[in-house]
């Protein structure tokens, strides 16, 4: 029988937000985020996750035509200031609070990236701030953008329900996992592995004992297995995902109650399946309630590597969802059912990269 892995405990939180209505000031929104951090500290939280576009209203539901109005929702960034949002009046206080409390954070925001060519490109982005490192150590840009560029016909009226393709470019950073320092006690470092390799001839006992391996997703990405699997292949032990998910859209069939129930089911299914299929914990945190006349689902949750929900929100407002997790629980799935090295058959998966849209199997003949 294999020895039981050494526990690697960590207390985490999903900081669910109620609506950020468009008439709400940046200061009001920031105050709510900071309160979440204070409340989380009282419960021993070391890592807190905020939703997608946490600093603003979910503006992709609006048809904005004035450039200045669009720009107001975005945070400037560049090669010299890759995490410029953290230097703003609504970002810097989060960093200061994080250091005061010893708490890392995941933050969703709208990013306007201006590269060396001087051409700005807009993304739906998130970052991870590490207190131990004293800086943001990772960024992710949403890959799977839902909706359309232009409003659609909703039975005689124009529907602006989801215009992410209008305001954002698809993410270009891929799915890069990273290690977050300072979160678990006694984490094995590269120097320890080097020393063991020199003494024992190979690194045979440092794997699975290092700093936590983390991946990040945003909203619609959680519905795509292709977004989770790269993290699984990098040994991810925790995936963090922020979302703003519509509860009801008038252009689709079903009553508001029926659509909401389906949206909540698909959300839960995606989060649980992604965690199970990659034997990792996940923190899934939403902005919810009635925002600017449109309802969004709640259901912020923390899911274990077996796909079980261990903590979940109960309201459609500001709510802190906390759980003590053990990263060592990832080992069961990673060593057995989802031992990728032993069971994956990449020679059979060619269609996944060769084909984008659906190509139906040819029709049968009557003969």
N, C-alpha and C positions, 0 to 999 in steps of 0.2 A: 504494500500500500504506500502511495506517495505521501511524503510528509505534508502536514497541513501548512499552508503558506503563512508567514508572519503577518499579523494584522497591520494594515496601513490606514488608520482612521483619519477622517477629515469631515468637518462640519461645513455644509454648504447651504446656500439659500437661493431660491427663485424669488426675486423682488417684483411681484406682479404689480402693474399699474392700472388704475382705472383710467378713464378717458383723459387725454390731453387735448382739450378743445382748442380750436384755432384762436380763440380770444384769450387763452390762458398765457400769461407771461412766462418768459424763460425762468425768472426768479421763482415763480410759483412751482414750476415743474422741478427745478433743482432742489427746492426745499423738501419736496416729497422724496426724492432720491436720497438725500442726506438723512432724512428721518428713517428710511428703510435701513440705512447703514448703521445708524445708532441703535435701532431696535435689534438688528442682527448681531451686533457686538454683545448685547446683553445675553444672547443665546449661544455665544461661543463660535459664531460663524467666522470662517477664515477665507471664504470665497463667496462672493455674491454676484448674481447675474441679473442684469436689467434687460428689458425687452428690445425688440427691433425698434429703431427710430424712437428711442426713449426720450430724447431731448425735445421733441416736437410733436405736433399732431401728425396723424398719418395722412400727409398731404397728397399722396397718389390717388386719393378718391376725388380730388378736385381738378377741374380743368383750369390750369393757371396759364395765362398768356403773357403776362408782363415779366420780363427777365429779372427785374429787381425783386419781384415777389417770389419767384422761384429761388433766386440766390439766397434769400433770407433763411431758407430752411437748410442750407448746406454749410458744412464746416470746411474751410480752406486747408489744403495739405499740399505738400511738395516734397521732392527728394531731400531738401534741407530741413523740412518740418513734416515728417511723415505722419506724426500724430498731433497735428496742429490743434485739434479740438481740445486737447488737454491743457493748452495754453490760454484758452478763452475764459471769460468770466463765468461761463456755465460748465466748464470742464475742470479748471484748476481746483475749485473747491472739492471736487470728488477725489482728486489726487491727495490733497491735504488731509481729507477725512480718512482716506485709505491708510495713510501712514500713521495717523493718530490712533487708529483702531487696529492696525496690523491686518488689513483685510484686502485681498486682491479683488478685482472686479472685471466683469465682461460688460461692455457697453455698446449698444447699437445706435448708429447715427447716420446721417446723410453726409457723404464725403465728396468734395469737389477737388479732384486731384489735378494739379498743373505740373506736367512733366518738364523735361529739359527743352522740349520743343515749344513750350509756352501755350499749348492747347489744353484747355480744361476738359476733364472727363468726369462725369458724375457717377457715383456708385452708392449702392445701399451697403453700408459697411458695418463692421464691428471690430472692436479691439479688446485685447486682454492686457490689463495693467497688473504688474507684479510688484508688490511692496519690497520683497527681498531683492529684486533686481534694481529697484528704484526707477523703473521706466516701463513703458508699454513694450511687451516682448513679442506680440503677434498681432496680425491684422488679417481679417477675412472679408472678402467682398462677395455678396450674394450672386450665385451662379444661375439659379433657375428662377428667372423673373416671370411672374404670372401676368395675365391680363393682356391688354392691347395698348397701342400708341394713341389711338383715337377713341372717343366715346362710342359705345355701341347702341343699337336700337333696342330699347326695352319695351316693346309694345306701344310704339307711338311716341315715346319720350326717350331722350338721350340719357344713357346711364354712364356715369363716371366712376363706377364702383372700383375699378382696378386699372390704373394707368401707369403701372410701374415701368413698362417698356417705353413710355414717353419720357420719363424723368431719369432713368438709370441705364447705364451700360451693364451688360452681363459681367460678373466678376472675372478677373484675370489672374488671380493669385493661386488658383487651384485649391487643393485641400491639404494644406501643410500642417501636420501635427507639430507640437512643440512640448517641451518639458517646462513646468512651472516650479521654480525653486521655493524653498522655505515653507511648503505646505504640510509635509509629513516629516516626522522625526526620523533621524538616522538614515536618510536617503543615501544610497550608494552613489558615489560620484565617479567620473571618468578616471580619476587618478587611482581610486580603489580598484577599479577593474583592471587598469594597467598593471598595478602591483600584483594582483592575483594572477594575471596572465603570465607575468614574469616568474612567479614562484611555482605555479602549478602547471604551466605549459599551455593553459587555455582559460578562457573566461567562462567558467561553468556554473557559477553561483551568484553572479551579480545581476543577471537578467531578472526583470520583474521586481526589483528592489530599489530602483532609482526614484528620482522626482517624478510626480505624476505626469503621464502623457495625455495631452488635452487636444481636442479638435473643436472647431467652431463651425456652426451652420446658421442660416437665417431663414426662418419661416418656411416658404415653399420648398426649400432644399430638403427639409425633413421627409418629404413625400417621395423622394427619389433614392432608391437603394444605392445608386451610383455615387451619391454624395457621402453616404456613411462608409461604404466599403474601403475607400482609400485610407480613412482613419483607422479602420480595423486592421488594415495591412501594415500600419505603422505602430501597431500595439496600443492604440488609444484606450485609455481607461476611463475617460470622462469626455463626453461631447456636450457642448453648451449651445443652446439654440434659442434665440429670441424670435417672437412672432407678433403680428397683428393680423388676425384671421377673421374674415367676414362671417357673420352668423347668418345673414340672409341677403340674397340678391334678387331684386324684382324681376330680372330677365329670365330667371330659371323657374322650373316647375316646383311646386310644393309650398305649403304655408310657411310662415316664419318659424313656427314651432318645428315643423318637419325638417326644414333646411338646417336649423340650428342643431337639432339632434344628430343629423348626418354629419355636419361639420365637426361637432365634438367627437363623434365616433371615429372619423377619419384622422383627426388630430391625435387622439389617444392611440389608435392603431399604428400610426406612423412612428410615434415616439417609442412605443413598446417594441415594435418590430425592429427598429433600428438598433436599439440597445441590445436586444436578444441576439440578432444576427451578427453582431460584432462583439458580444460579450463585454459590454462596457456600461458604465453608469451614464445617465444623461440628465441634464437640467434643462427643462423646457419652460420658458417664461414669456408670458404674453402681456400686451396692453389690451384692455377689454372694456366692456360696457358700451354705452351709447356715446359715441364720439362724433360730433358734428352731424347728428341725426342718423348715423349709421351704426348698427350694432356689431360688436366683435365678441367672439367667444372668450371665455376665461380658460379654466382647465390647466393653469400652470402646474407642473408636476415634476417630481424627481423619480426617475425610473432606475431599477437595479439591473445588473447584467443578465438576469433571467427574464427580463421584460416585465417585471412586476412593478406597479406603482406603489412607492413607499410613502409618498406625501403628495397632497394635491390641494389646490385652492378650493375654497367653498363659496367665494363671492365673485362679484363682477366689479370690484373696486381695488384700491390699494390693499395688498395683502402679502405678508411675508410667509413663504413656504420653506420650512427648514427641515433638514434631515442630517443625521450622522451617518456617513457612508464609510464602507471599508473597501478600499481599492483592491485588496487581496481577493475579494469575491469574484473579480474578473477572471481569475485563474481557471476556475472550473470550466467555463465555456471555451476559453482560449486553448485549453489543453485537451479538450475532448471533442465535442460536436464541431466547434469552429476552430479546430487546429488547422489553420490554412495550409501550412507546409505539408501536412500529411494528406489532406483531402481535396484541395483545390485542383482543378483540371483546366488550366488556362488554354490548353490546346483546343478545347471545345467551345471557347467563349468568343470566337472571332467576330460573330455578328454584332456583339456589343460595341465594337469600335468601327466596324465597317459600314454600319447602317444607322441613319438618324431617324427618318420617318418609317411608318409602317409600310411594308410590302407584303400584301396578302399572298398566301399560298395560291397557286393557279387554280382556276375553276375546274371542276370535274366535267367530263363530257357525258352525254346521255348514254353513250354506248359503254 
